[in-house]
Amino acid sequence: MASTNSFLNTPTKTPTSTSISKKHHHKHHTADSNRSASEFKDRFEAYNRLQAAAVAFGEKLPIPEIVAIGGQSDGKSSLLEALLGFRFNVREVEMGTRRPLILQMVHDQSALEPRCRFQEEDSEEYGSPLVLASAIADTIKSRTESLLKRTRAAVSSKPIVMRAEYAHCPNLTIIDTPGFVLKAKKGEPERTPDEILSMVKSLASPPHRIILFLQQSSVEWCSSLWLDTIREIDPSFRRTVIVVSKFDNRLKEFTERWEVDRYLSASGYLGENTHPFFVALPKDRGTISNDEFRRQISQVDAEMLHYLRDSVKGGFDEEKYRSYVGFGCLRDFLEAELQRRYKEAAPATLALLEQRCGEVTADLARMECKINATSDVAHLRKSAMLHAAALCNHVEALIDGAADPAPEQWGKTTEEERLESGIGSWPSVTAEIKPPNATLRLYGGAAFERVMHEFRCATYSIKCPPVSREKVANILLAHTGRGGGRGITEAAAEIARAAARSWLAPLLDTACDRLAFVLGNLFDISIEKNHGNDSNNGHRSVDMEGYIGFHAALRQSYNNFMKDLSKECKQLLRHHLDSVTSPYSHVCYENNFIGSFSSGTNSIYQLNQATASPLCLELSDGGAALRKEAMKDQENMPPEKSAQETTPGKVTESRDALRECQMTVPETPSPDQPSDGNYGIKRELGNCVEVGARKRQPRITGNARNHGQNGESLLFGNGDNISRPVSTYAEICSSAAQHFARIREVLVERSVASTLNSGFLTPCRERLFVALGLNLFAVNDEKFMDMFVAPGAIDSLENERQSLQKRQKILHSCLNEFKSVARAL
């Protein structure tokens, strides 16, 4: 970056007449210089006011600024004091490591003593002037600590703005940033160095800012810790001013001219077009006057030049490097460079100010309309309906599948759903149920389907519970006295129905509660999605902000709608459960009695007739030993099968039933052949049973007669040692398990899925807005306005209007100033 003072003086044409004396020419040149200085001061003041407004209102304006960066102890604080012309002990409060400081230096000939004022936090107003240096340091320290304590952070990018008016400081605005550190201080978080680096990069990255990079002279360019960071921000150094601080510590190493010139060029590392400044400042930190401080600064500059000229053999290339040695050269360059950038940026700044003023005026007009609308019933109804409609549209979109807002933030895992819903695990299910994608954060339609699959897994993990002999006897003996021919089958079916009603009903209710929770979560997600779409939907959602009563009524209406859906679905599912477990349902007999009625006598009827007499029934444990012995001699028994399926229990039972149903029963079974639970029930299934049963009929009848003689039941486990009949208790339990599996499968596959989809999802798509509209808007105006009695919301709007009015006034004032500056250019 070239050093030039050509911008300090405006070139003018002078007459060529020899009658104009040198005195007159000097007076004319002085007038031009004064006019140029006055124009710069006006521009500088205009930019300072604009900068203060930008900081107060959070505006992003491309104001030319200087950002000082460097490592800790590289001399940034001393450089700031030298630019100001007085000391205020910035280093003692360690401001540079915590919070940026914007220094607005104003050259004021009338200010013989420095007057410093701090801009109020979140305001463009400045406080009372501070004169004492200790008061300045204490203010910086207290503001830094207060903000960091409030934000619970080690550093903050929110700047402190200080305006310094002094007769011995230049017109300059500089931002002092936290110094780079390699390791956090004791008591600070370990991430503090990274936070400082990130914040400094953010402050130095805008292209309208000049980077002032300081590095100690004792550090070689090849060993620079932070030069690569500067290259990341400004690769070509086009807007970077490099300052080598504490240059006096390096001077004693130079004895030859070539050594000095090679060091001052730094071309091997910085390039031919980059020329660093070499600065040294007084080391005495004792209490001295401001005049003495400035005298020492000038003295250090003179001593450096004297050493380079007289103590180095051959001196140095003054024509090339003189303008880069000494603090005075750096100060003049920075002021001239900032002046040049102010002048170049003035047209763009003027255009941007006009745009901002127009935007603020439009915002203020909209705010006036919103305040007037707080008492306009028709407007509120329209805005509320639009807001509710947008909410319903977002709910439908989330059900159909969406990835906005971020599922990582708004979705829930299966475990989180269980905990937050308060429902917990599935009732009566001891196995751990983990559906696919259980660890993913899902919402909307995806979470709905995951709960559906989880319900299926939980349902199929439940087996028919064991039944006591007393229950079996109570049901079976009651059926034997009714004169029917299907006693065992009816008893097993009744046991299965009772188990299904008892064990499946809680699962159905839990599924409805879980699904209602998943859909209930969509309210907050839809609100967030609505905020994210404000740019597309105008200010519709903003119109409703602050109306707590309306939002509470909307949320309550939505939750009530979901509760009603859950209640309706529970009733529908209970109806399906009652239907499938009704004595008149054919679920237990489907595919079980095909061909059971032949042209002759019904074999099943004959089998049950043989057990019709109450005297022949024995279900106690007296025959346990005999049954155990009988199990030793099993013939033609189907092999046990095992399979692992995604949905536990479903495929295994249905496949076993199919294979056993297709088995061939021996034409003349052995009288010693026992039957386990599965095989006993299959003797009543299909055509394959009918042939065998027909041939077994005489043997069964004979056994019944033998029962009358011996007083023992051949069918229920107390027969003689020759026939070894099947255990009726085991047969009924096995048959009940098969019936239970059939009821469960029919219920889940035929009824539950379609009922839950049509009971939850379809109403959310088609009836949600109607339901919300009836609750919220189908009321008279007086009751409707009760939701919008919100003094806090009106106060908030009033405060926002006042803030906009204040902002408009400041921006218009800056605009007028810049128009005046532009006319003077």
Disulfide bonds with the S-S distance in Angstrom:
none
